[in-house]
Amino acid sequence: MEITASLVKDLRERTGAGMMECKKALTENKGDIDAAAEWLRKQGLAKADKKADRVAAEGRIVAASEGGKAVLVEINSETDFVAKDDNFVSFATAVAQAALASGAADIDALKAAKLPSGETVEEARAAVIAKVGENVQVRRMAKVDSANHVAAYIHGGRIGVLVELKGGDVELARGIAMHVAAMNPPYNKGADVPAEFLAKEKEIELAKMSEKDKAKPADILEKIISGKVAKIVNEVTLYGQPYVLNTDQSVEQAVKAAGADVVQFQRLAVGEGIEKVVEDYAAEVAKAMAV
């Protein structure tokens, strides 16, 4: 069967693969477009395996929510350019919806979840890799399932926050989520700060004091150090920080004024904990030209 330009175009639109790959697939499969599409899919899976070791530290945080249920999913790519690609964005959005609908408890369960297309998340991931030409990873997720108010907030596609709020309303929960996105508090309340952290801060504050101050009576010295540590606790806790939507009050004051309580928050940022590889772009271009 003759491999026409029209046939190549149809296969390319159907699979998203490159023109030369589509022509080769049709040639290998004697013009059978269905067999060629399957052949490309298999090739895509092989390409996905080859790209699996490449560092994917860019990407998107996506969210899905319904009532008291909400999820965040981090999906990584190698470059920010691909993170904005329509194929990648569509895949990420579908994965977030699958995470919510399936009730997946972890990433392994999410990878096995079905998308509306009938593919599993893992199968669709491999297909996206074939289209965008980069390693793509479904890395981690966060979820809340509660009878309380739950808000999901995404900032610029790179930071995602879930907040569970008892009392108050969804608007306040969303405001708190925006605060967490901006300020990234390590802890929720003072009671959540580890004793080891407090002991270390006391040690540091004592070391910073002058010999004259250290010579003060023990009770006065303890009061001075405790005051300094209390300020640090405010800095590292959600409740102690000035509320970004109204800096005249702390988050704790804003929450209590609404008769509410922040039960928990979860925050994901793209690429946290991934060691990025700095590429020598000029060297890469020279290497490619030499091939």
N, C-alpha and C positions, 0 to 999 in steps of 0.2 A: 504493500500500500504506500502511495506517495505521501511523504511527510510535508504537508503544506504549511505556509506561514500562518494560515488561519487556525490550523490544528494546534500549532505550537502556542499561538496566542490564547486559545481556549484552555489549554492545559496550564499555561502560566497563570491565567486568571483564577483557575480552579484551585491551584496548589500554592501559588505565591512563590514558586521556585524560579530560578533564573532562566533566561531564554535558552542558553546553551544546554543547561541541565534538562530542560523540557524537550529539546530536540533530541538529545541523546536518549532520554527515557522512551520517546516515541519510536526511535530507531530500534532500540533494544527490544521493544514489545510490538514491532510490526504495525505501528499506527493505532494500536488498541489504547484509547485514551484512559479507560478504566484501569487496565493493567499498568499503564504508564504512571498513573497517579499513585497506584500502590507501590510501584517500583521506586518512585521518588520518596514515598513515605519511608520505605525501608532504608533508602540512602540517607534520608534525614535522620533516622535513628542512629545510623552509623556515625554521621557527622556529630550528632549530639554527644556520643560517647567520646569522640576525639576532643571535644571542647570542654569536657567535664572538669579537667584539671586547671582550666584558666580561671584566674581570679575574677569574680563577679561582685564588685563592691558598690556599684551604682544601682539604680532601680527605682522602685516606687513602694510606698506604703498605701495599701488600699483598705477600704472599710465597707462593711455592709451591716445594716441594723434593721430591726423590726421589733417594736415594743421594748421589752426589757432584755432583748437579746442583741448582742453586737459582737463583731469580730474585726480584728485588724490582721492583715497578712503582709509580710515583707516579701517582695519578689525582686530578685536581683538580676542585673545585667552587667556587662563589662564596662559599658560607657553610658553617659547621660544621654547621648544622642539616641541610642536604642531605647532607653527608658521612656522616651517621648514618641517612639514609633507607634503607629496605630495598631499594628499587630500585637505589640507588647502590651499596650494599654488595654486593648480588648480582652486579651488573655488574663491580665491582672484583675480586671473588673469581674470577669466570669469566675475566677478562682475565689474571690471574696464572697460572691453570691453562693458558690458551692460550699464554702466553709460554713456559711450561715445556715443554708438549707439542710446540709448533711449532719450538722451537729458534731462534726469531726473533733475529736478530743486532742489530737496532735497532728504534726506535719505528715507523718506516715499515713494516718487515716485520711488526711486531706488529699494526699497524692492519689489515693485509691478512689476518691469520690468522683461521681459522674457529673459531667457537664451536660447542658441541654443538647449538645451535639451528639451525645452518646459516648464520647471519649472520656477516659479518665483524665484527671488533672495531669498525671504524669505523661500520658500519651500526647495530650495537647501541648505540654511543655516541650517535648521533643520536636513536635511539628513547628513550634514557634522558633526554636533554635535553627531549624532548617531555613526558615524564612528570613530571620534577622542576621544570621551568621555569627552569633555570639553565644557564649555560655549563658544560660538562663537558669536560675535556681529559685525554687519556692523554699525559702529559708526558715521562716518562723511565723508564729501566729500568737495572738492574744485574744481572749474571749471573755465575755461576761454574760451570764444568764441569770436574771434576777427579777424579783417582783418590784424592786425599787426603780427610780428614774435612772436611765442609762443614756449617756451621750457619747457619740463617736465624733471625733474631730480630726480632720486631715489638714495639715499646713503645707502648702506647696508641693504635695505629693511625696515629701521626704520625711515628714514627722507625723505620726499618728498617735492619738490618745483616746483611751476609753476611761470614762468616769462613772462610778456607781454612787448615786446620791440618795440617801434615805431622807425623806421629807423634801421640802422645797419644790422645785419644778424642773422640767427639762431645760428651760432657758438658763437657769442657774448652773445646772450640770454642764451645759455646753460652755458657759463662761469659765467654769473651773477647768474644763478640758483645754480651753484656749490658754489659760494661765500655765497649766502644766507643760503645754507645748512650748511656750515661750521661756519659762524659767527652769524647767527640768529639775524639780526638787527630788533629791534622793529618797526622802521619807515623807510619809503622810503627816504624822503628828509627833510631838515630842516623845511620847511613849514608845514610838517605833524606832527611835535612835538607839543603836546598840550600846551597851555599857562600855564595851572596849573602845568605841569611838569617843565617848565622853571622857574616859580615863586618859586617853591619848591627848585630847585637847586640853585637859587640865594640866597635864605634864608640859605641854608646849607653852601654855600661857604662863606657867610658873617659871619656866626657863627664860622667857622673854622679860620677866620683871627685873627691875634693878635690885641691887643688894639692899638698898635702903628700904624698898617696899617689902622685900622678903623678910626684913627684920621686924615688921609689924606684928602685933599680937595674932595668934593663930586664928581666932574667930574673925578678925577683920580681914586677914589674908584670904581666908576661905570665902568670905563674902565677896571680895574683889574678884577672885578667880571664878566663882560661881556666876557672877554677873557677866563676865566676859564669855564664858561658855554658853550662857543662856542666849546671848546675841548670836553666837555661832549656830546654836540649835534652831533659832528662828530663820537663819539663812538657809539651812539645809532641809527644812520641813515645809511642806505645802501650807500648813496652818499658820506658820510663823511669818511667811513672806507677805509683803504688801501686795494686795490684790491688783493685778494688772489692769482690770477694768475700773478700778476705783482705788487709787493708791493712798487715799486718806484712811483706809481701813485695811486690816490684815485679811487674809482669806478666812481665817477662823471667825473673825468678826462678821464678815459678809455671810458666811454659812450659818452662824448661830442667829443672826438677825432674821434669817428666813426659817428658823426652826428646823434646820437641816443638819446633816452629818455626812461627811465624805467617807463612805465605807471603804473604797479602794480606788486606785487609778493605775493604769498600765500605759506605758509610753514606749513606742518603737521609733527609732530613727534609722534611716537607710545606712547600711554599711557599718553599724556599730560593731566593734570587735573584729572586723575583718582587716587584715593587713593588706594594704594596697601596694601594688607593684608600680613603681615609677618607670614608665617606658621611655626609652631614648628614641623619640619619633624619627629624627634624622637617620639614625642607624637602621631603623626598621625600613624606611623608604629606600635607603641604599641597598639593603639586603634584597628587597623585593625587585628592584631594578636589575640586580645582578642575576636573577633567576632566568 
